């Protein structure tokens, strides 16, 4: 007999370690998709004004900068 599976939480807090910005503490919410069993959409956010919020903003500007540079490199 297999091990009992624990239900996957639909919301909560997760901690991550990013190689550039370090530790992130993010809240998440998950939504199961009714159209396709087994698929789920998850959204992660940082509490405003926290170090994690600052880190996500830094990563967003970094990604936006890379998007602007990449097309120019292909010319």
N, CA, C and O atoms as a Tinker XYZ file with bonds, in Angstrom:
   300  protein
     1  N      0.852000   -1.188000    0.000000    73     2
     2  CA     0.000000    0.000000    0.000000    64     1     3
     3  C      0.889000    1.240000    0.000000    63     2     4     5
     4  O      1.883000    1.285000    0.725000    81     3
     5  N      0.546000    2.244000   -0.802000    73     3     6
     6  CA     1.339000    3.465000   -0.923000    64     5     7
     7  C      1.139000    4.403000    0.247000    63     6     8     9
     8  O      0.202000    4.274000    1.035000    81     7
     9  N      2.048000    5.342000    0.330000    73     7    10
    10  CA     1.948000    6.375000    1.361000    64     9    11
    11  C      0.770000    7.286000    1.085000    63    10    12    13
    12  O      0.463000    7.578000   -0.071000    81    11
    13  N      0.117000    7.730000    2.126000    73    11    14
    14  CA    -0.991000    8.682000    1.975000    64    13    15
    15  C     -0.437000   10.018000    1.502000    63    14    16    17
    16  O      0.571000   10.493000    2.025000    81    15
    17  N     -1.087000   10.624000    0.519000    73    15    18
    18  CA    -0.646000   11.918000    0.019000    64    17    19
    19  C     -1.277000   13.030000    0.832000    63    18    20    21
    20  O     -2.463000   12.997000    1.157000    81    19
    21  N     -0.449000   14.019000    1.154000    73    19    22
    22  CA    -0.967000   15.192000    1.854000    64    21    23
    23  C     -1.576000   16.137000    0.832000    63    22    24    25
    24  O     -1.071000   16.247000   -0.285000    81    23
    25  N     -2.648000   16.815000    1.195000    73    23    26
    26  CA    -3.210000   17.795000    0.256000    64    25    27
    27  C     -2.238000   18.946000    0.033000    63    26    28    29
    28  O     -1.548000   19.378000    0.957000    81    27
    29  N     -2.191000   19.432000   -1.187000    73    27    30
    30  CA    -1.324000   20.559000   -1.530000    64    29    31
    31  C     -2.017000   21.838000   -1.064000    63    30    32    33
    32  O     -3.181000   22.067000   -1.393000    81    31
    33  N     -1.305000   22.678000   -0.295000    73    31    34
    34  CA    -1.942000   23.904000    0.204000    64    33    35
    35  C     -2.309000   24.861000   -0.924000    63    34    36    37
    36  O     -1.595000   24.960000   -1.922000    81    35
    37  N     -3.421000   25.561000   -0.761000    73    35    38
    38  CA    -3.888000   26.538000   -1.745000    64    37    39
    39  C     -3.363000   27.934000   -1.473000    63    38    40    41
    40  O     -3.427000   28.803000   -2.343000    81    39
    41  N     -2.846000   28.157000   -0.276000    73    39    42
    42  CA    -2.263000   29.455000    0.056000    64    41    43
    43  C     -1.294000   29.275000    1.212000    63    42    44    45
    44  O     -1.330000   28.275000    1.930000    81    43
    45  N     -0.427000   30.268000    1.374000    73    43    46
    46  CA     0.533000   30.202000    2.459000    64    45    47
    47  C      1.743000   31.063000    2.178000    63    46    48    49
    48  O      1.681000   32.012000    1.397000    81    47
    49  N      2.843000   30.722000    2.822000    73    47    50
    50  CA     4.107000   31.447000    2.681000    64    49    51
    51  C      5.185000   30.449000    2.287000    63    50    52    53
    52  O      5.273000   29.357000    2.848000    81    51
    53  N      6.001000   30.837000    1.313000    73    51    54
    54  CA     7.135000   30.011000    0.901000    64    53    55
    55  C      8.397000   30.858000    0.960000    63    54    56    57
    56  O      8.375000   32.069000    0.739000    81    55
    57  N      9.478000   30.189000    1.260000    73    55    58
    58  CA    10.785000   30.858000    1.292000    64    57    59
    59  C     11.649000   30.281000    0.182000    63    58    60    61
    60  O     11.681000   29.071000   -0.042000    81    59
    61  N     12.346000   31.171000   -0.503000    73    59    62
    62  CA    13.212000   30.799000   -1.613000    64    61    63
    63  C     14.580000   31.437000   -1.402000    63    62    64    65
    64  O     14.702000   32.444000   -0.704000    81    63
    65  N     15.594000   30.852000   -2.003000    73    63    66
    66  CA    16.925000   31.477000   -2.042000    64    65    67
    67  C     17.276000   31.678000   -3.508000    63    66    68    69
    68  O     17.480000   30.717000   -4.250000    81    67
    69  N     17.342000   32.945000   -3.913000    73    67    70
    70  CA    17.677000   33.283000   -5.293000    64    69    71
    71  C     19.176000   33.554000   -5.370000    63    70    72    73
    72  O     19.731000   34.193000   -4.477000    81    71
    73  N     19.844000   33.074000   -6.434000    73    71    74
    74  CA    21.296000   33.239000   -6.503000    64    73    75
    75  C     21.778000   34.692000   -6.603000    63    74    76    77
    76  O     22.931000   34.979000   -6.281000    81    75
    77  N     20.919000   35.599000   -7.040000    73    75    78
    78  CA    21.335000   37.001000   -7.180000    64    77    79
    79  C     20.875000   37.850000   -5.997000    63    78    80    81
    80  O     21.672000   38.601000   -5.433000    81    79
    81  N     19.612000   37.743000   -5.616000    73    79    82
    82  CA    19.070000   38.638000   -4.591000    64    81    83
    83  C     18.966000   38.004000   -3.208000    63    82    84    85
    84  O     18.612000   38.685000   -2.246000    81    83
    85  N     19.264000   36.731000   -3.095000    73    83    86
    86  CA    19.263000   36.083000   -1.778000    64    85    87
    87  C     17.898000   35.567000   -1.366000    63    86    88    89
    88  O     17.101000   35.127000   -2.194000    81    87
    89  N     17.645000   35.632000   -0.060000    73    87    90
    90  CA    16.426000   35.052000    0.510000    64    89    91
    91  C     15.186000   35.866000    0.160000    63    90    92    93
    92  O     15.189000   37.095000    0.226000    81    91
    93  N     14.129000   35.153000   -0.213000    73    91    94
    94  CA    12.827000   35.756000   -0.513000    64    93    95
    95  C     11.767000   35.047000    0.319000    63    94    96    97
    96  O     11.758000   33.820000    0.413000    81    95
    97  N     10.885000   35.820000    0.915000    73    95    98
    98  CA     9.722000   35.269000    1.611000    64    97    99
    99  C      8.501000   35.777000    0.861000    63    98   100   101
   100  O      8.235000   36.979000    0.834000    81    99
   101  N      7.760000   34.855000    0.253000    73    99   102
   102  CA     6.641000   35.219000   -0.609000    64   101   103
   103  C      5.362000   34.530000   -0.158000    63   102   104   105
   104  O      5.374000   33.364000    0.238000    81   103
   105  N      4.258000   35.266000   -0.225000    73   103   106
   106  CA     2.959000   34.642000   -0.001000    64   105   107
   107  C      2.466000   34.109000   -1.337000    63   106   108   109
   108  O      2.804000   34.652000   -2.389000    81   107
   109  N      1.668000   33.048000   -1.297000    73   107   110
   110  CA     1.168000   32.481000   -2.543000    64   109   111
   111  C     -0.286000   32.085000   -2.414000    63   110   112   113
   112  O     -0.802000   31.830000   -1.326000    81   111
   113  N     -0.921000   32.046000   -3.566000    73   111   114
   114  CA    -2.273000   31.534000   -3.693000    64   113   115
   115  C     -2.322000   30.654000   -4.926000    63   114   116   117
   116  O     -1.700000   30.972000   -5.940000    81   115
   117  N     -3.048000   29.558000   -4.853000    73   115   118
   118  CA    -3.122000   28.625000   -5.973000    64   117   119
   119  C     -4.576000   28.396000   -6.353000    63   118   120   121
   120  O     -5.467000   28.383000   -5.504000    81   119
   121  N     -4.792000   28.216000   -7.643000    73   119   122
   122  CA    -6.127000   28.006000   -8.187000    64   121   123
   123  C     -6.082000   26.796000   -9.109000    63   122   124   125
   124  O     -5.339000   26.780000  -10.091000    81   123
   125  N     -6.881000   25.783000   -8.788000    73   123   126
   126  CA    -6.975000   24.617000   -9.659000    64   125   127
   127  C     -7.798000   24.970000  -10.889000    63   126   128   129
   128  O     -8.819000   25.650000  -10.787000    81   127
   129  N     -7.350000   24.507000  -12.051000    73   127   130
   130  CA    -8.061000   24.777000  -13.294000    64   129   131
   131  C     -9.116000   23.711000  -13.532000    63   130   132   133
   132  O     -8.797000   22.529000  -13.659000    81   131
   133  N    -10.365000   24.128000  -13.592000    73   131   134
   134  CA   -11.464000   23.180000  -13.767000    64   133   135
   135  C    -11.430000   22.523000  -15.140000    63   134   136   137
   136  O    -11.894000   21.393000  -15.293000    81   135
   137  N    -10.892000   23.206000  -16.135000    73   135   138
   138  CA   -10.894000   22.684000  -17.503000    64   137   139
   139  C     -9.925000   21.525000  -17.694000    63   138   140   141
   140  O    -10.075000   20.747000  -18.636000    81   139
   141  N     -8.929000   21.398000  -16.811000    73   139   142
   142  CA    -7.930000   20.345000  -16.991000    64   141   143
   143  C     -7.467000   19.853000  -15.620000    63   142   144   145
   144  O     -6.728000   20.544000  -14.918000    81   143
   145  N     -7.907000   18.664000  -15.255000    73   143   146
   146  CA    -7.572000   18.107000  -13.942000    64   145   147
   147  C     -6.058000   18.015000  -13.784000    63   146   148   149
   148  O     -5.350000   17.598000  -14.701000    81   147
   149  N     -5.581000   18.402000  -12.630000    73   147   150
   150  CA    -4.158000   18.314000  -12.333000    64   149   151
   151  C     -3.379000   19.575000  -12.634000    63   150   152   153
   152  O     -2.216000   19.679000  -12.245000    81   151
   153  N     -3.982000   20.538000  -13.315000    73   151   154
   154  CA    -3.280000   21.794000  -13.584000    64   153   155
   155  C     -3.680000   22.839000  -12.555000    63   154   156   157
   156  O     -4.827000   22.897000  -12.113000    81   155
   157  N     -2.709000   23.659000  -12.186000    73   155   158
   158  CA    -2.927000   24.673000  -11.160000    64   157   159
   159  C     -2.142000   25.916000  -11.527000    63   158   160   161
   160  O     -1.023000   25.828000  -12.032000    81   159
   161  N     -2.732000   27.073000  -11.273000    73   159   162
   162  CA    -2.052000   28.358000  -11.445000    64   161   163
   163  C     -1.695000   28.864000  -10.046000    63   162   164   165
   164  O     -2.533000   28.877000   -9.145000    81   163
   165  N     -0.461000   29.273000   -9.885000    73   163   166
   166  CA    -0.008000   29.815000   -8.603000    64   165   167
   167  C      0.518000   31.228000   -8.814000    63   166   168   169
   168  O      1.179000   31.515000   -9.812000    81   167
   169  N      0.218000   32.099000   -7.871000    73   167   170
   170  CA     0.717000   33.477000   -7.901000    64   169   171
   171  C      1.470000   33.738000   -6.605000    63   170   172   173
   172  O      0.995000   33.414000   -5.517000    81   171
   173  N      2.654000   34.330000   -6.740000    73   171   174
   174  CA     3.497000   34.652000   -5.593000    64   173   175
   175  C      3.656000   36.160000   -5.505000    63   174   176   177
   176  O      3.852000   36.833000   -6.517000    81   175
   177  N      3.569000   36.685000   -4.290000    73   175   178
   178  CA     3.755000   38.116000   -4.073000    64   177   179
   179  C      4.578000   38.334000   -2.803000    63   178   180   181
   180  O      4.634000   37.482000   -1.916000    81   179
   181  N      5.202000   39.486000   -2.749000    73   179   182
   182  CA     5.935000   39.887000   -1.547000    64   181   183
   183  C      5.126000   40.956000   -0.825000    63   182   184   185
   184  O      4.427000   41.751000   -1.453000    81   183
   185  N      5.227000   40.964000    0.475000    73   183   186
   186  CA     4.560000   42.011000    1.252000    64   185   187
   187  C      5.207000   43.350000    0.909000    63   186   188   189
   188  O      6.434000   43.450000    0.884000    81   187
   189  N      4.399000   44.385000    0.643000    73   187   190
   190  CA     4.953000   45.698000    0.298000    64   189   191
   191  C      5.899000   46.220000    1.379000    63   190   192   193
   192  O      5.647000   46.078000    2.575000    81   191
   193  N      6.996000   46.830000    0.919000    73   191   194
   194  CA     7.943000   47.449000    1.839000    64   193   195
   195  C      8.942000   46.495000    2.472000    63   194   196   197
   196  O      9.772000   46.923000    3.274000    81   195
   197  N      8.883000   45.208000    2.131000    73   195   198
   198  CA     9.814000   44.246000    2.718000    64   197   199
   199  C     11.056000   44.094000    1.849000    63   198   200   201
   200  O     11.094000   44.571000    0.715000    81   199
   201  N     12.058000   43.434000    2.384000    73   199   202
   202  CA    13.267000   43.150000    1.624000    64   201   203
   203  C     12.930000   42.269000    0.418000    63   202   204   205
   204  O     13.535000   42.418000   -0.643000    81   203
   205  N     11.980000   41.365000    0.571000    73   203   206
   206  CA    11.565000   40.507000   -0.544000    64   205   207
   207  C     10.904000   41.326000   -1.646000    63   206   208   209
   208  O     11.093000   41.038000   -2.827000    81   207
   209  N     10.136000   42.339000   -1.276000    73   207   210
   210  CA     9.517000   43.239000   -2.250000    64   209   211
   211  C     10.597000   43.980000   -3.039000    63   210   212   213
   212  O     10.528000   44.074000   -4.264000    81   211
   213  N     11.584000   44.500000   -2.332000    73   211   214
   214  CA    12.695000   45.195000   -2.996000    64   213   215
   215  C     13.433000   44.250000   -3.947000    63   214   216   217
   216  O     13.793000   44.639000   -5.058000    81   215
   217  N     13.657000   43.011000   -3.508000    73   215   218
   218  CA    14.377000   42.038000   -4.332000    64   217   219
   219  C     13.597000   41.696000   -5.599000    63   218   220   221
   220  O     14.187000   41.593000   -6.675000    81   219
   221  N     12.281000   41.519000   -5.488000    73   219   222
   222  CA    11.475000   41.220000   -6.677000    64   221   223
   223  C     11.471000   42.399000   -7.648000    63   222   224   225
   224  O     11.508000   42.208000   -8.863000    81   223
   225  N     11.426000   43.605000   -7.114000    73   223   226
   226  CA    11.469000   44.793000   -7.985000    64   225   227
   227  C     12.814000   44.871000   -8.714000    63   226   228   229
   228  O     12.867000   45.218000   -9.894000    81   227
   229  N     13.888000   44.549000   -8.012000    73   227   230
   230  CA    15.202000   44.543000   -8.644000    64   229   231
   231  C     15.239000   43.505000   -9.770000    63   230   232   233
   232  O     15.721000   43.796000  -10.865000    81   231
   233  N     14.737000   42.312000   -9.508000    73   231   234
   234  CA    14.711000   41.277000  -10.538000    64   233   235
   235  C     13.840000   41.686000  -11.724000    63   234   236   237
   236  O     14.174000   41.379000  -12.869000    81   235
   237  N     12.738000   42.369000  -11.468000    73   235   238
   238  CA    11.859000   42.814000  -12.559000    64   237   239
   239  C     12.558000   43.842000  -13.438000    63   238   240   241
   240  O     12.438000   43.787000  -14.662000    81   239
   241  N     13.287000   44.780000  -12.835000    73   239   242
   242  CA    13.990000   45.780000  -13.647000    64   241   243
   243  C     15.139000   45.136000  -14.404000    63   242   244   245
   244  O     15.432000   45.523000  -15.535000    81   243
   245  N     15.785000   44.165000  -13.796000    73   243   246
   246  CA    16.866000   43.440000  -14.446000    64   245   247
   247  C     16.339000   42.688000  -15.668000    63   246   248   249
   248  O     16.954000   42.720000  -16.734000    81   247
   249  N     15.202000   42.015000  -15.511000    73   247   250
   250  CA    14.590000   41.281000  -16.626000    64   249   251
   251  C     14.168000   42.242000  -17.731000    63   250   252   253
   252  O     14.350000   41.944000  -18.911000    81   251
   253  N     13.610000   43.382000  -17.367000    73   251   254
   254  CA    13.187000   44.362000  -18.368000    64   253   255
   255  C     14.388000   44.897000  -19.132000    63   254   256   257
   256  O     14.305000   45.112000  -20.341000    81   255
   257  N     15.493000   45.112000  -18.449000    73   255   258
   258  CA    16.716000   45.591000  -19.095000    64   257   259
   259  C     17.230000   44.539000  -20.081000    63   258   260   261
   260  O     17.625000   44.881000  -21.195000    81   259
   261  N     17.228000   43.279000  -19.687000    73   259   262
   262  CA    17.673000   42.202000  -20.575000    64   261   263
   263  C     16.781000   42.097000  -21.812000    63   262   264   265
   264  O     17.274000   41.833000  -22.908000    81   263
   265  N     15.469000   42.302000  -21.646000    73   263   266
   266  CA    14.537000   42.269000  -22.784000    64   265   267
   267  C     14.856000   43.379000  -23.781000    63   266   268   269
   268  O     14.722000   43.181000  -24.988000    81   267
   269  N     15.272000   44.534000  -23.295000    73   267   270
   270  CA    15.588000   45.663000  -24.174000    64   269   271
   271  C     16.909000   45.446000  -24.895000    63   270   272   273
   272  O     17.061000   45.873000  -26.039000    81   271
   273  N     17.856000   44.797000  -24.255000    73   271   274
   274  CA    19.172000   44.583000  -24.846000    64   273   275
   275  C     19.143000   43.441000  -25.841000    63   274   276   277
   276  O     19.822000   43.521000  -26.865000    81   275
   277  N     18.389000   42.382000  -25.589000    73   275   278
   278  CA    18.383000   41.191000  -26.449000    64   277   279
   279  C     18.009000   41.480000  -27.902000    63   278   280   281
   280  O     18.707000   40.989000  -28.790000    81   279
   281  N     16.943000   42.250000  -28.211000    73   279   282
   282  CA    16.632000   42.516000  -29.624000    64   281   283
   283  C     17.745000   43.279000  -30.325000    63   282   284   285
   284  O     17.998000   43.036000  -31.505000    81   283
   285  N     18.415000   44.192000  -29.634000    73   283   286
   286  CA    19.484000   44.975000  -30.251000    64   285   287
   287  C     20.669000   44.088000  -30.617000    63   286   288   289
   288  O     21.368000   44.355000  -31.595000    81   287
   289  N     20.892000   43.057000  -29.852000    73   287   290
   290  CA    22.028000   42.155000  -30.117000    64   289   291
   291  C     21.823000   41.357000  -31.394000    63   290   292   293
   292  O     22.796000   40.919000  -32.007000    81   291
   293  N     20.567000   41.159000  -31.809000    73   291   294
   294  CA    20.272000   40.366000  -32.991000    64   293   295
   295  C     20.385000   41.159000  -34.290000    63   294   296   297
   296  O     20.257000   40.576000  -35.366000    81   295
   297  N     20.618000   42.453000  -34.227000    73   295   298
   298  CA    20.690000   43.306000  -35.435000    64   297   299
   299  C     21.969000   43.107000  -36.186000    63   298   300
   300  O     22.185000   43.744000  -37.217000    81   299
